[in-house]
């Protein structure tokens, strides 16, 4: 029992033993925390409920109940749970099981997984407030109160409490912290935490016509006679009756008309207020969904014969395998097959999750699916507001959304009866979360989630990841191949343009080879569209002084600053540092500053100069930062208002335009010669994917690849469409040098503001890891590829683990103990060790 102040009162435990809850808290500590459940809450609390608990002396946190039991902890006294936030659990036991798997597999803490899983709208925020100390007597105080402190005390006489922000406004200063601190020392005020719920439902103001005017025509006629001289009020009433026929549809009057229908029509707001005040109209508020109610289209989508065969094969293989890889070339119509499978699973009463690599880049597939599934489908991604994300979460809990399309974070939604997960473009690197923890691979995590639900996983791609293809070849996964394009679409014709040859012959103009310019001009003459791909934003990678060779570098990172012409500044794409372009070289004073390399901004400018009649647009991170920017550019291009679209990898995914017949890859070498064992695989994937945007209907497209190495094997295999042969060549290399999928990779990075400390910590760690008794190869430590980011020095250790048996699990367990021990040593207490499992 507890007294009025929440303190414990001894109970006879033999007759009524206490109940405890293990609570998952959003802190990077490797365990749950045990709290006592007050007697008054015992019937209303269970696994998956959100609770408020005190953590430490001052912090108030939102936690999730992970376990309920009657075993008190032996080593510390428990605090009581302060409050239960929900009538029903917001998380189910399967989710919690999934969180624990993720924490163990990806070597992070359960609190970090919970923090990533819950939308921020479901996490409470606490803000500090002050109130008068009831025992404070200004006359008896040993400390004088100054003028600014007195203003706050006077305000507290009139208000129960004030926030720090309120105090700042009262005093006309930015920060009132020091003044409040002084009042606390003088014991004049008390500071406490007020916990606030972040999520707020969307509330809509509506109006309805009151009785007797809504039930009697005579009363309504008399009202119009009465208002005949007040035209503004009469106009509002006529507009209302035009929208709501009260006598023919009285139920619509009860539901009300949105108030904004009147105000948006330019009618007088003050006259509307008068009608409400005079009891003619009634204003009321209702909670509404943030998502439109869209009708579904019942028309059946016809499949081509080869698609029917693929669909049948997928179903057959699902009888034997949990996971099937659908390998369909670009334009083969994988989406139509997805739609058939989704409909069958939904009709059986189960839920479906469709993962897409980046939701903002897949507008077409989302709009197509919405037409088919209507309001049955939810969308979950980072462009949504916190409140919208909470509504989707609650929609899955309530059963409103049985089908969700989302990015990698959608795997955390509270599904309770998943029948299928579809991972589209499963090869995409954006399924990998790099920061913060958990650093998970959504495709792999989805397969585990599917296993927990005893459901099926379909992986779809035109260029599968080598891990998935390997699993299919070794018969761990089922495999279905679609080798035809849908309809009359033909594969594009490839042209490999040698940049060096054109340069020698003086045929290279503004970064474009002769054949690239010719193909663009031919397409423009036929009123067709062009996509130009360059995976580097900005105007140029960097600037340089022609006299002394000076190159501007970031103050906080080991990288060059990227030149952005439109904003006339140089930016770091790692930490956001930026500075204005200098008029002269800071090193030697020369005015001969030039740009080096090619970015999307520069290409946009060059194309406008080469083809002045063309309308040129750009799609990269800089032009798509706002919520609807991508949609705007997409709509402009799809409606034909743009002739040429320049973009980064954004334009390689999910775009399907009838009129695109030319695709240009400006600098294929940049993709090819990246220091990564996957560079060949990624180059094949990116070139194939962007090439697949050309000629997707009945016109054959052209793909121009600009390179300095036209004889490279990748280009030959892409042109032949020979995925399997290139895969076998790459896999022979990986097997020889011990790379995935033949080994498990773990990368550990030591980070510290001093390079020597970071390096020493990494050396100590590497030596300790060598003693773990499992089959492994340890490489490093080495300075990271980018050795300093945000004033932190980075040193990497790479571990290659034998996949056999429990080797990875044993290594991770021992590694965890070593890292904990190192962080307790005085020399390395401030070093941050970042563990990344399957880092690529």
N, C-alpha and C positions, 0 to 999 in steps of 0.2 A: 504493500500500500504506500501511498504518498500523502503528505500533508498538503496544505494550501500552497506551500512554496516549492513543491516538487521534491522535497527531501524524503529519503527512505524512512518508512516505519516498519519495524520488524514484524514478520509474519510467521505463522507456524507453517514452515515449508513442507512438513509431512502431510498436511491436509490440503495445502494449496501451493504446490511448487511454482517458482517463477518461470516465466517463458522468456526465451532470449531470441534475438534475431541477429544473424550474420549479415552485415550490410556492406554492399559494394559502394565505395566512395570514389569520387573522381580525383584520386591522388596516386602518384607513382610509387606506391608501396605494395610489395608482393603478398597481399593477403586481404581478407575481408575483416571487418571490425565488429565486435560483438557488443550489442546494446540490449538493455532490458526493455521488454515490452510492458508498458503500464497496464494494469488490470482493465482499465476502461477501454483499451485498444485491442485487447486480445481477440475479440470476435471480428474485428474489422481489418485485420492485418494478415498478410500472407506473402508468399513468394511473388515477386514482381511488382509489389506496391512501391510507390515513391514515398519516402519519408524524409522529414527534416531532423537532423541530428546535430549536436554540438561536437565539433572536432577540435581538440586542443582547448585553450582558454577562451579564445574570442571567435573562432571561425564557426559559421553555421553553414552546413552543406546539405545538398540534396543527395540522397542515396537510394539504392534499389535493394530491397530485401532479397538476398540470395538463398537464405536457409532459415528455418524456424525450428528451434529445439529447446531442450530444458537442461542443457549442460552449461553451468556458469564457468567463465574463464578462471583459471587458477592463479594467474600471475598479475591480474589487475582487477580493480573494482569497476563495475559497469555503470555507465550513465544511462538514463532513460531516453527512449525516443521522444522527441518533442511533439511531433505531429505527423499524422498520416494525411497525404495530399489527395488521394483518389478513393472513390468507392470501389472501383475495380482495378486489378493490376494493369499496368501499362506495358509490362514485359512478361513474356511467358517462359516457363521452365526450359523449353527447347532453345530459346534465345540465350538464356544464361549459360546453358551447356555449350552453345556455340561460342560465346564470349570466352569461356574458360579454355576451349580448344585453341582459339585465336591467340590468347595470351601465352599459352604454353608453346605453340608452334612458332610464333613470330617473336618470342623472347621479349615480351613486354609485360606490363602489369595489368591486372584485371580492371583497375580503375581507369587506366588509359584507354582500354577497349570500350568501357562504358561511356567515357567522355566522348569518344568518336561516334558511338552508336546512337546516343540520344540526341535528337535535334535540340538546339540550344533553347528553343522555346519551352521545352519540358524541364530545363534545369532552372532552378531558382536563382535569383540574384539577391544579394543582401547589400543594403546601403546603410552607412553609419548615420545615426541621428543623435541629437543632443536634447536633453530635457533638464529642467531646473532640479537641482539637488534639494529635496524637501527639508534637509537638515541645515541648509546653508543660511547663515545669518550675517548679512553684510556689515552690520554694526559690530559684531563680535569677531569678525575676521581679522587676522593679523596682516592680511595683504590688501593693499588699496586696489580698487577697480578703476581702470582708465576709461576714457570716453567711449572707445570702440567696444570694449567689453560690456559697458553699460547698455549700449544700443541692443546688443544681443540679449542681455538679461531682460530688458524691457519688452522685447519681442516675445520672449518665452513666457512672460506674464500673461500675454494675450493668446499664445499658441501652446498646445500641449508639447509639441516637438518641432525642431527645425533640422533640415539636412545641412551638410557642409556647404552645398550649393546655395541654399537659402541664405546662409550667413554671409557668403561672399557677395550676393546681390544686395543685401541690406547695407553692407559696408562699402559697396562699389569697388571691390577688389577681386582679383582672380582667385586667390587662394586664402582661405580663412583658417588654415590648419594651425598656424602658430598661435593665433588668438584663442582658438578653441582649446589648444594644448595648455595655454596659460590658465584658462578658466577651470580646466580639469585639475591642474595642480593646486589652484586656490579652493578646490572642492565646491565650486559654485554650480557646476553642471555635471551631469552623468552622460556618458556615451553608451549607446546600445545599438544593436543591429536589428533593423527591420527587414524581414524577409518578404520579397515580392514575387508573385507568380509572373513569369515573362509572357506566357501565351495569353492572348486576348482574342476572344471570338469576334468575328466581323458583325457589327450591329448596323442595321439599316433602318432609317426612319421612314415610316409609311403613314398614309392618311386614309381615312374612310369617311363616308357620309353617315351622319348619325340619324337615328330615328327622331322624329317621324318622317323626315325627308326621304329616307331610304326605303320606307315601307308604304308611304301614301303619296299617290300622284298629286292629289289636291294640295297636300302640305308643300310639295315641291313647287307646284305652280304658284302658290301663294308666296313662297320664298323668292321666286324670280320677280314677282310683282314688287316685292319689298326692295329687291336689289337693283331695280331697273335704273335708278339714278347713279348707282355705284358700278360703273362699267368694269373697273379692275377686278372687283370681287366676282362679278358676273362672269367675266372671262375665265377666271380660275375654276368656277363651278362648271361651266360649259366644257372646259378641257377635261375636268375630272370625269364628267358623264360620257364624254367622247371615248375615254379610255376604259371606263368601267360602266357597263349598262346595268345599273343597280336593280332594275325590276326584272330584266331577263336573266341576269346571273347574280343573284344576291350573295352566292358563295364567294364571288370575286371581290365584292365589296368588303366581306369579312376578312379576306386575306389582305386587302388594302392595296393602295397604289404607292409606288416609290415616290417619296417627297421630291426627289431630284427631277422627276418627270415634269413637275410643275415649274420648279426653279430653273431647270435647263431650258425651258420653253420661253424664258425671258419674261415671265409673268411676275407681278409684284410680290416680293417676299413679305412686305408689311401687310398687304391685303390678305395674304394667306394666314398670317398670324392672327389677324382680326377674325377671320372665319373660324379659326380654331378656338379663339377666346370666346366667341359668341355661341359656342356649342353647335355649330353647323357641321364643321368637320372635326374629326378626332385624330390626333397624332398619337402614334404608338411605335414602339421599337421591337424589332424581331432579330434573332440571330440567324444569319444566312451563311451559306457556304461561300468560300472564296473561289470556288470552281464552278464554271458554267454547267448546267444540266444539258448535256448533248444527246440527241437521239442517236440510236445505233442504226446502221444500215443492214437490213436483213438479206440483201442480195448476195447470192453465193458467188464466191470468186472462183472462176474457172481456171483450172490448171492445165498446162500443156502436158502431153503424154510423158515427156521425160521428167517433168515435175511430179506427176502422179506416181511414176515408178520410184522416184526419190522418196516421196512421202511414205509409200508402202514399205520401202526398205528400212526407213528410220523406225517405223512401228515394229517391224519384225525384229530389228536389232535391239530395241528396247526390251523385248521379251527376255533377252540374254544378258544385256549390258545395262549398267546404270547410266553410262555416259556415251554419247554418240557424237562423232565429228562429222559435220556437214561441210564438205569441201566443194564449194560451188564457184565457178569463175565469175568475175564481175559481170553483172547484167543477166545472171542465170535465173533470177527470180526467187531468191531465198526467202524474201519477205512474205510472198504468197504462201509458201510452205509453212512459215511460222504462224500465219493467221489461221490456217486449217488446224494445226496442232493446238494452238491456244484455245480455239473455239471448242474443240473436243474435250480438253481438260476442264474448261469452265462448265461445260454441260454436264460433266460428271460430278460437279459440286466441289472441285478442288480449286486452289489458287495458282496463279502463274506469275512469275517474275521474269521480265525481259530486261537484260542489262545491255546498255549501249555505252561505248567508250566515253563520249562527251555529248550530253543531251542537247546542248545548244547547237551542235554541229550536225544534228540528225533531224532537223525540222521536218523534212519530208516524210520520213518513216513514222514520226509521231503523229503528224496530221492524217496520214493514211490509216493508222491504227485507230485514231479517234473516230474517224468516219465509220469504221466497222464496229467498234465496241462502245462508243458513246461514253456515258457517264459511269459505266462499269469499270472504266480504266482510270487509274491515278497516275500522276507524273511526279517524280521525286528527284530533284536536283538542286544544285547550289545557286542557280539563278532565282529560285523561289525564295520568298521571304521566310523568316523563322516561323511566322504564323501559318503560312501556306504549308510548310513542311510538317508542322504539328497536325494540321488538318488531314494530310495524307496518312500520317501515322495513326491518327484516331479513326480514319476511314477504313484502314486495314483491320484495326481492332474490332470495329463495329460491324464489319462485313460489307460496308458500302463499296469498297474497292476490292474486288476479287482478282483483279489483274493490274499490275503496276509496271510501268516502264520507268527505268531510272539508271543513274550512273552507279559507280561502285558502292557508294554509301547506302544504296537501296537494299543491300544484303542484310542490313541491320533491322529492317522493318519487322513488325510483330506478326509474321505469318504463323498460322497454327495448322494449316493443312495444305502445304505446298505440293502441287502435283507435278510441276515442271519449272525448271529454270532454263531460259535460253540466253546464251552469252553470244551476242552478235559481234562480229569483227573481233573474235577472241584473241587474235594475235596482237592487239593494240597495246603499246607500252603504257597508255594512260589508265589501264586497269590496275597499275601498280601505284600504291600510295607510298610516297617517299618521306614526307614529314607532315605532321608529327606521328608518333607511334599511335596505333599499331601500323607498321610498314608492311601492309598485307597486299597480296595479289588477288584481286577480286574474282578472277576466273577460277583460281585454285580454291579460294574460300567458298565460292558458290558450289563447287563440286562437293565440298565437305558439308555445307548446309543442306544440300540435296540428299546426301547420305543420311543425315540426322532425321530428315523428314521421310525417308524411304521413298523418295521421288526420283525423277529423271532429269538429266542435264543434257541439253543440246548445245554444242559449240559450233558456231557458224563462221566461216571465213573463206575468202577467195585465195588467201595466202596464209595457211595455218601456221601457228607458232611451231617450231621444231619439236618442242616438248609434246604438244598435242599430237602432231603427226607421228612422232616416235611411239607414243602410247597406242595410236591406232594401228600402226604397222606391227607392233608386238601383241596386238589383239586385247590390250587392256580396255580400249574403247572400241565401240562400233565405228564403222566408216562408210560414208555415202559420198559419191563423187558426182557432181553435176558439171558436165563438160560443154554444154551448149548454152548460148545466150537465148533469152526469151524473145519470142516473136521473130522478126526478120533481121534483128541486129547482128552486125558482123564485128569481128574483132578488128581493132584499128591497125593501120599500117604504121610501122616504126621507121624513123629516120634518125641515125646517129650522126650528129654534127661535130666535127673535130674543131675545137676552139683554136688550137695552135695553128692549124693549117689556114683557117680563115684570117687569123691575125697576121701570118706571114704574107698572105696575098692582099692584105689591107681590105678584107671583106667584112671584118667585124665592126659593127656600128652600134655604139651605145650598149655594149654587152650582148648584142644579138647577132647570131651567125646569119649568113645569107639565106640558108634554107628555112630557118625559123621565121625570118622576115617575110619570105615568099609565102609560106603556108598561112601566116597570119593575114597577109593581104588578100590572098585567095578566099579565105573564110569571110573576111569583111566584105569583099565584092559580092559574095553570095548571101550576104546578110545573115551569116551564122556567127556563133559565139566562140570565144577562146578563153581557156584557163591557162594561166602562167604560174608555175610552182617554183618558189624559192624559199627554203626553210631557214630564213634568217630575216627577222624584222628589223626596222630601222632603215636609215638611208645607206649607211655603210658600217661594216664591222668596227672600224676605227679610223681616226685621223692620224696624220703623220707630218712631220716637218721635213721638207725636201732637203734642207741644208744640213741639219744635225741628226735627223732620224728620231727626234722626240716623239713619243706616243703617249697620249693621255691615259692614265690608269686610275682605277677606283682607289679611294683613300682607305677603304675598309676590306677590299677583296683583291685577290691576285688575278685580276682580269682587266682587259682594256675596256675603256668606255665606248659604248656604241653611239655613233653620231645619228641624231634624229633631226632632219632638216626642217620639217614643218614647225617644230617647237623651238628650233634653233638652240638645241642643247645636247649635251652628251650624257648618256645614262648608263648605269650599271644594271644589268638585267638579273643580278643576284640579290642585291640589297636595296636597290631603288635609289641609291645616291645619284645626284645629277648636278651638273654645273653648266654655265653658259659657255658657248664656243669662244675661245680666246681670239682676239684680233691679231695677235702676234705670238710667236712661239715663246713660251715662258722660259725655255732653256737658252736660246740664242738670240731671240728678238726678231727673227726672220718672219716675213709676212707670207712666205711660201708654204702655207698649210694646205694639204690635199687629203682627200678621202681615199681609203684603201678598201677594196672589196665591194660586194653588192648586197644590198638589203631590199626589202619589198618597196620601201618608199622610193628608192632610186629607180627601180624597175618601173614603177607607176609613172614617174616623171619621164623616163626614157621612152616609154610606149606612147605617151602623149605627144612627144616631139616627133617620133618616127611616124605615127599615124594620127595626125591632127584631127581627122574626121571622126575618129573612134571615141566612144565614151568609155573611159577607163575607171575602174573601181579597185579598191584594195580591201582585203580581209585578213587581218592579223590581230594579235592581242591588243595592239594600240587602237584599232578601229572598232573593236567589239567588246569594250569594257562595260558599257552600260547594259541594262537588262534586255532591251529590245534591239540593240544595235545589229546583232547578227541577223535577226529576222528582217530588219529593214534592208540590209545589203542583199540578203537572199531574195527578198521580194523584188528588189530592183533588177537583179540579174534574171530571175525567172520570168519576169514580165517583159523582158527585152529592153529595159531602159539602160542597160549596160552592155557594151559589146565585148569588153575584155575585163576579166577579173584576175587580179594578181593576188596571190595568197601564200601563206605558210601551209603546214600540214593540215590546217583546218579545211582546205578545199579538197583534200584527198579522201574525205570520209563522207559517205552517205548522200552525196549530191547526185541527182539524176535529172539532167536537163536535156530536153529533146534537141535543142539547137546547138549544143556544144559539139564541134567537129574537130577542133584543134586543141591539143594539150601540149604545152611547152615546159620542159624541165630545164631551167637555166643553168644550174651548176650541180650536175649529178655527182661530181667528185666529192663534194662536201658531204654527201650521204655515205659515200663509199669508203672514204679514208678517215673514219672516226676510230679512235683508239678503244675498241670494244670488240670482244670475240664475236658479238652478234652483228657486226657492221655489214657483213655480206648478206645475212638473213634480212636485216632491216632495209638494206638498199633494195633487195629484190621485192620486198613487201611494198615499200613506199612507191617505187617506180611502177609496179604492177597496179597498185590501187589508184594512183593518179592517172595512169594511162587508161584505166577502166572508165573514167568519166567521159571519154571521147566516143562519139558515134554510138549512142545507146539505143537508137531506134533504127530506121531503115537507111541511114546514111553512114557510109564507112568513114571513120574518123582517122585523123593523123596525129601521131605522137612524135615530137621532136625532142631528142635527148642531147643536150650540149655537154661535152666532156673533153678532157685532155687525154683520155685513155680509151679511145673507141674500140680497142681490141680486148677490153676486159671481159672476162667470162660472164659476169653478171648480166651485161647488156645482151650477150648472145642468148643466154637462157631465158631472159625476160621476153625477148622477141619471139623465141620459139615457144614460149609458154611452158617451158619444161621445168616445172617445179620439182618433180621427183629427182631428176638427175642432179640438179644443183644441190638439193637436200642431201643426197648421198655423198657428194664431194665434201660439203661442209661437215657432215657428221663424221666422216673419216678423220678429219682434222681434230674435231672435238674429242673423239675417242682417244686419239694419239696423245693429246696434251691435257687430258682429264678436265673437260668442261661439261656443263649440263647438256643433255639429261643423264650423262653417265656418272656424274657426281652431284652432291648437294653443295651449294655455295653459301657461305656466310661471310659477310663483311663487317668488321668492327672498326669504327672510326673513333680515335681519341681527339677531343676538342678542348683547346685551352687558349687563353689570351696570350700566353707566352709559348713560343715555338719549342723551346728546350723542355719545358714541362710536358707538353703534349707528346713530344718524341720519346722522352724518358718513360712516360706512362705506357706508351705503345710498346716499347722494347720490353719492359717488365711483363706486360700482359702476354706478348708473343712467347716469351720464355716459359711462362706458367702454362700456357695452352699446350705447349709441346709435350708436357708431362701427362696429359689426359690419355689414358690407355685405349685409344681407338685408332683405326686406320684413317690417316689424314695426310694432307699436304698443307703446310702453312707458308704463305708468301708475305714478305714484309717484316716489319712495318716500312712503308714508303710514304713520302710526302704525297698527299692526295693530288689528283689531276689539277684541281684548283686548290692550291695549298692554303689559302686564307679566304674565309667568307665571314662577313660581318665582324671583323676584328678578332676572329677565332682561327687559330692555326689547326690544320687537320692532318692527321696521319692515319693511313689505312693499313689494316691487316686483312688478307684474304685467306679463307680456309676452304679447302676442297675436301669434302667428307665422302667416304665410301657409303653408298646407298643401302648396303646390305644390312639386314637385321635391325637392331636397335641402335646402330652406330650414331645416327644424327641425334636421337633422343638422349643418349648417354652424354654425348659431347655438350649439347645445350644445357643439360642439368649441371654438369661440372663447370661449364663456362659461367653460368649464373653465380655459382658459389665464389669463383675466382674474382669476378667483377665486383661482387659485394665486398669481399675482403680488401680489394685494391682501393675501393672508395672509402673504406674506413681508415686507411693509412693517411697520416697527416700530409705527406708529400703530394698525394693524389686526390685529396678530398674535394678539391675544386675542379678536377678534370671530369668532363662529361664523356662517357663511353656510349656510342650509338651503335646498336646492333641491328643489322639488316639481313634478314634471312631471305634467300632467293633474290638477291639485290638487283638483278637486271630486268 
